[in-house]
Amino acid sequence: MLADRITIVVGLLLGLLIVTACGTETSKAASGDVVYSARVNGNIDVYRVDDETGTSVRLTTADASDFAPAWSPKKDRIAFISDRNGIPALWVMDWVGESKEQLSGPSTTVAGFKWAPDSRRIGIEISGEDSHWIAVLDIESGQLEPLTSQSEDVRIGGWSPDGEWLLYAVTGGDADGIRRRNPDGVDEITITVGPDINPQWSHNGRWIAFNRLSESGAVDLVVTGKDGGKTTNISPDEFDESSFEWAPDSKHIVFVSESSGNAEIYVVTPDGKVTKQLTSNRVIDASPHWSPNGASILFLSEGDGSFDIYSMGKEGEKQKRMTSISDVILEADW
């Protein structure tokens, strides 16, 4: 009798472990799943490309513009901007699109956002009457803490890999430049001084890449140390290199340039010594993103008046079309 009871209890425990394990496995998206926004039949919605089947799944259906989707670092949630309640606001949903929640307040106009590495906080760029300012939102508590003064006009950048610092660019004044600030403390460190924007931290925490407006009016791609100091212009030409992203191993930066006469995708080492062109065609290639393991690159490519999503190896090989729709794809995240 006792042996039978023990057998039953053990069986129940094993079943619970199996259910828990299965739930854990399905609580986040596959590493190869891609999320994107597209205008279909006049409406902008968020979609997910299933890595296993290659099919696109529509995640939002509101009669509004849902755009700028971005995976959380854990890939269990998707944040996006939606104007379904009248103004652009920050929303979040689970990776299958079943639960949706507005995170920003009803009177807060959201211009951009960046997930923190812990997937629990989001840096938000808020548009005010005369300027933009940045706050950090704790998703669980809903608490919104200002990071910058509303009297300054700033643009959001990237988080440090440990989540201790958030980068931003001050624009439109005598104190232009890149700074980093600790959301949990009081320290604010100036990284650069001048017309610099779009700062992004390398994954190893050693460098910061950013865009600098040159005297000729071009947007260059520049790298400096995490505390500033010496800068290296890794694209010193008359063309714009405003779309870029660090590789997960921090050994390369992928970017877009028109230096060959057309918008193509390149990779470059942080010291600027080795540059390689990955795409070559007569259409616009844009918005490159590294896969989580750094083996592939996601990008948009123009064709027949619209953009589709493609992937390729980190050397430009094995190019593959991931979507095929007649409407306009706006952005994508891997």
Secondary structure as GFF3:
##gff-version 3
##sequence-region A 1 334
A	DSSP	alpha_helix	2	25	.	.	.	ID=ss1
A	DSSP	beta_strand	34	40	.	.	.	ID=ss2
A	DSSP	beta_strand	43	49	.	.	.	ID=ss3
A	DSSP	beta_strand	56	58	.	.	.	ID=ss4
A	DSSP	beta_strand	66	71	.	.	.	ID=ss5
A	DSSP	beta_strand	77	82	.	.	.	ID=ss6
A	DSSP	beta_strand	89	94	.	.	.	ID=ss7
A	DSSP	beta_strand	100	102	.	.	.	ID=ss8
A	DSSP	beta_strand	109	115	.	.	.	ID=ss9
A	DSSP	beta_strand	121	127	.	.	.	ID=ss10
A	DSSP	beta_strand	132	138	.	.	.	ID=ss11
A	DSSP	beta_strand	144	146	.	.	.	ID=ss12
A	DSSP	beta_strand	154	159	.	.	.	ID=ss13
A	DSSP	beta_strand	166	170	.	.	.	ID=ss14
A	DSSP	beta_strand	177	181	.	.	.	ID=ss15
A	DSSP	beta_strand	188	190	.	.	.	ID=ss16
A	DSSP	beta_strand	196	201	.	.	.	ID=ss17
A	DSSP	beta_strand	207	213	.	.	.	ID=ss18
A	DSSP	beta_strand	219	225	.	.	.	ID=ss19
A	DSSP	beta_strand	228	233	.	.	.	ID=ss20
A	DSSP	beta_strand	244	246	.	.	.	ID=ss21
A	DSSP	beta_strand	253	257	.	.	.	ID=ss22
A	DSSP	beta_strand	264	268	.	.	.	ID=ss23
A	DSSP	beta_strand	275	277	.	.	.	ID=ss24
A	DSSP	beta_strand	285	290	.	.	.	ID=ss25
A	DSSP	beta_strand	296	303	.	.	.	ID=ss26
A	DSSP	beta_strand	306	313	.	.	.	ID=ss27
A	DSSP	beta_strand	320	321	.	.	.	ID=ss28
A	DSSP	beta_strand	328	333	.	.	.	ID=ss29
###
